[in-house]
Structure formats: structure tokens, C-alpha cells
Amino acid sequence: MAKVKLIWEFRGPAAKRTAEHHCIHLNDFIKLERIDGEAIKVEAFSEMHANASMIINQDDVPFMRAKLKPHRGQLVK
């Protein structure tokens, strides 16, 4: 099954902390909704830019997009 990486971008002086906090909510949400999520992590690009991401099955993308509104996504190979 194809996998998709969903990404939420955060900018500003609290970007990394906000992304870390967002990952906590992502973990809670996938447990509550019984979604097969993996590789939930934070990537910091600078002091002012970070993102939170998670990898899910492509079949779950419409549900996750409607509920959590990621900023972008990309196919994982």
C-alpha cells in the first residue's frame, strides 16, 4: 500500500516547540481514531522554521485532510 507523508509547517521563534507540541496531538489523534500512523517527528530547519510530519496509508489521506488540515503532503517511496 502506498504511504503519504503529511506535513504541518510552523514559523516564528516558537516554531520548534509548536511542532513538538503538535506531534503530541498527532499521536493522541491516531490512537483515538485507530489510524495506522508512523514516523511522527519534528524537523527543524532554522530557529524560525520547523515542521511536524507523519506517515500514513494513502487510504487514510482524505479523512486526515478533512480532520487535521495538513499544509502539504508527499508520496513516500
PyRosetta script that sets phi, psi and omega in degrees:
from pyrosetta import init, pose_from_sequence

init()
pose = pose_from_sequence("MAKVKLIWEFRGPAAKRTAEHHCIHLNDFIKLERIDGEAIKVEAFSEMHANASMIINQDDVPFMRAKLKPHRGQLVK")
pose.set_psi(1, 140.9)
pose.set_omega(1, -180.0)
pose.set_phi(2, -70.2)
pose.set_psi(2, 147.2)
pose.set_omega(2, 178.8)
pose.set_phi(3, -114.7)
pose.set_psi(3, 150.0)
pose.set_omega(3, 179.5)
pose.set_phi(4, -130.7)
pose.set_psi(4, 136.3)
pose.set_omega(4, 175.2)
pose.set_phi(5, -97.0)
pose.set_psi(5, 118.0)
pose.set_omega(5, 176.2)
pose.set_phi(6, -94.7)
pose.set_psi(6, 138.6)
pose.set_omega(6, -172.9)
pose.set_phi(7, -130.6)
pose.set_psi(7, 133.7)
pose.set_omega(7, 173.8)
pose.set_phi(8, -117.3)
pose.set_psi(8, 122.9)
pose.set_omega(8, -177.1)
pose.set_phi(9, -93.6)
pose.set_psi(9, 142.7)
pose.set_omega(9, 176.0)
pose.set_phi(10, -134.7)
pose.set_psi(10, 136.9)
pose.set_omega(10, -179.2)
pose.set_phi(11, -131.7)
pose.set_psi(11, 152.9)
pose.set_omega(11, 179.0)
pose.set_phi(12, 116.3)
pose.set_psi(12, 176.5)
pose.set_omega(12, -175.5)
pose.set_phi(13, -64.1)
pose.set_psi(13, -21.8)
pose.set_omega(13, 179.8)
pose.set_phi(14, -104.3)
pose.set_psi(14, 18.5)
pose.set_omega(14, -174.0)
pose.set_phi(15, -56.7)
pose.set_psi(15, -48.3)
pose.set_omega(15, -177.1)
pose.set_phi(16, -65.7)
pose.set_psi(16, -44.6)
pose.set_omega(16, 178.9)
pose.set_phi(17, -63.7)
pose.set_psi(17, -37.7)
pose.set_omega(17, 178.6)
pose.set_phi(18, -66.2)
pose.set_psi(18, -41.8)
pose.set_omega(18, 177.9)
pose.set_phi(19, -64.1)
pose.set_psi(19, -41.4)
pose.set_omega(19, 177.6)
pose.set_phi(20, -61.5)
pose.set_psi(20, -43.2)
pose.set_omega(20, 178.7)
pose.set_phi(21, -65.7)
pose.set_psi(21, -38.5)
pose.set_omega(21, 178.8)
pose.set_phi(22, -62.2)
pose.set_psi(22, -37.0)
pose.set_omega(22, 178.7)
pose.set_phi(23, -62.8)
pose.set_psi(23, -34.4)
pose.set_omega(23, 176.3)
pose.set_phi(24, -60.9)
pose.set_psi(24, -45.5)
pose.set_omega(24, 179.5)
pose.set_phi(25, -67.7)
pose.set_psi(25, -35.3)
pose.set_omega(25, 176.8)
pose.set_phi(26, -62.3)
pose.set_psi(26, -44.6)
pose.set_omega(26, 177.8)
pose.set_phi(27, -60.7)
pose.set_psi(27, -44.8)
pose.set_omega(27, 178.8)
pose.set_phi(28, -61.9)
pose.set_psi(28, -43.3)
pose.set_omega(28, -176.8)
pose.set_phi(29, -64.7)
pose.set_psi(29, -44.8)
pose.set_omega(29, -177.9)
pose.set_phi(30, -69.3)
pose.set_psi(30, -29.3)
pose.set_omega(30, 174.8)
pose.set_phi(31, -68.9)
pose.set_psi(31, -44.6)
pose.set_omega(31, -179.2)
pose.set_phi(32, -63.4)
pose.set_psi(32, -43.1)
pose.set_omega(32, -176.6)
pose.set_phi(33, -91.4)
pose.set_psi(33, -1.8)
pose.set_omega(33, -179.6)
pose.set_phi(34, 56.7)
pose.set_psi(34, 48.8)
pose.set_omega(34, 176.4)
pose.set_phi(35, -96.1)
pose.set_psi(35, 139.9)
pose.set_omega(35, 177.4)
pose.set_phi(36, -82.3)
pose.set_psi(36, 90.9)
pose.set_omega(36, 179.9)
pose.set_phi(37, -109.2)
pose.set_psi(37, 150.0)
pose.set_omega(37, 179.6)
pose.set_phi(38, -146.8)
pose.set_psi(38, 166.6)
pose.set_omega(38, 175.2)
pose.set_phi(39, 50.7)
pose.set_psi(39, 46.8)
pose.set_omega(39, 175.0)
pose.set_phi(40, -77.8)
pose.set_psi(40, 119.8)
pose.set_omega(40, -174.5)
pose.set_phi(41, -154.1)
pose.set_psi(41, 169.0)
pose.set_omega(41, 177.1)
pose.set_phi(42, -110.6)
pose.set_psi(42, 137.4)
pose.set_omega(42, 172.8)
pose.set_phi(43, -122.4)
pose.set_psi(43, 120.6)
pose.set_omega(43, 178.5)
pose.set_phi(44, -102.0)
pose.set_psi(44, 124.5)
pose.set_omega(44, -178.8)
pose.set_phi(45, -98.4)
pose.set_psi(45, -28.1)
pose.set_omega(45, 175.8)
pose.set_phi(46, -163.2)
pose.set_psi(46, -176.9)
pose.set_omega(46, 177.7)
pose.set_phi(47, -66.7)
pose.set_psi(47, -19.0)
pose.set_omega(47, -175.1)
pose.set_phi(48, -113.4)
pose.set_psi(48, 6.0)
pose.set_omega(48, -176.0)
pose.set_phi(49, -148.7)
pose.set_psi(49, 124.1)
pose.set_omega(49, 176.7)
pose.set_phi(50, -148.6)
pose.set_psi(50, 163.7)
pose.set_omega(50, 173.7)
pose.set_phi(51, -139.7)
pose.set_psi(51, 159.0)
pose.set_omega(51, 172.0)
pose.set_phi(52, -111.8)
pose.set_psi(52, 139.2)
pose.set_omega(52, -178.9)
pose.set_phi(53, -142.9)
pose.set_psi(53, 159.3)
pose.set_omega(53, 175.0)
pose.set_phi(54, -150.9)
pose.set_psi(54, 152.6)
pose.set_omega(54, 179.2)
pose.set_phi(55, -109.0)
pose.set_psi(55, 130.0)
pose.set_omega(55, -179.7)
pose.set_phi(56, -133.3)
pose.set_psi(56, 168.7)
pose.set_omega(56, 173.9)
pose.set_phi(57, -70.9)
pose.set_psi(57, 144.6)
pose.set_omega(57, -177.5)
pose.set_phi(58, -58.7)
pose.set_psi(58, -31.7)
pose.set_omega(58, 179.5)
pose.set_phi(59, -63.1)
pose.set_psi(59, -25.9)
pose.set_omega(59, -178.4)
pose.set_phi(60, -87.9)
pose.set_psi(60, -5.3)
pose.set_omega(60, -175.5)
pose.set_phi(61, -59.7)
pose.set_psi(61, -48.8)
pose.set_omega(61, -178.8)
pose.set_phi(62, -57.6)
pose.set_psi(62, -42.2)
pose.set_omega(62, 179.1)
pose.set_phi(63, -63.6)
pose.set_psi(63, -47.7)
pose.set_omega(63, -178.2)
pose.set_phi(64, -66.1)
pose.set_psi(64, -37.9)
pose.set_omega(64, 178.4)
pose.set_phi(65, -63.9)
pose.set_psi(65, -40.8)
pose.set_omega(65, -179.3)
pose.set_phi(66, -68.7)
pose.set_psi(66, -39.4)
pose.set_omega(66, -175.4)
pose.set_phi(67, -84.4)
pose.set_psi(67, -43.5)
pose.set_omega(67, -170.0)
pose.set_phi(68, -111.5)
pose.set_psi(68, -9.0)
pose.set_omega(68, 174.2)
pose.set_phi(69, 47.7)
pose.set_psi(69, 64.5)
pose.set_omega(69, 175.5)
pose.set_phi(70, -64.4)
pose.set_psi(70, 154.7)
pose.set_omega(70, -179.6)
pose.set_phi(71, -74.4)
pose.set_psi(71, -31.4)
pose.set_omega(71, 177.2)
pose.set_phi(72, -163.9)
pose.set_psi(72, 171.7)
pose.set_omega(72, 178.2)
pose.set_phi(73, -148.6)
pose.set_psi(73, 161.0)
pose.set_omega(73, 177.1)
pose.set_phi(74, -150.4)
pose.set_psi(74, 147.2)
pose.set_omega(74, 177.5)
pose.set_phi(75, -68.0)
pose.set_psi(75, 142.5)
pose.set_omega(75, 177.7)
pose.set_phi(76, -105.9)
pose.set_psi(76, 130.9)
pose.set_omega(76, 179.0)
pose.set_phi(77, -105.0)
pose.dump_pdb("model.pdb")
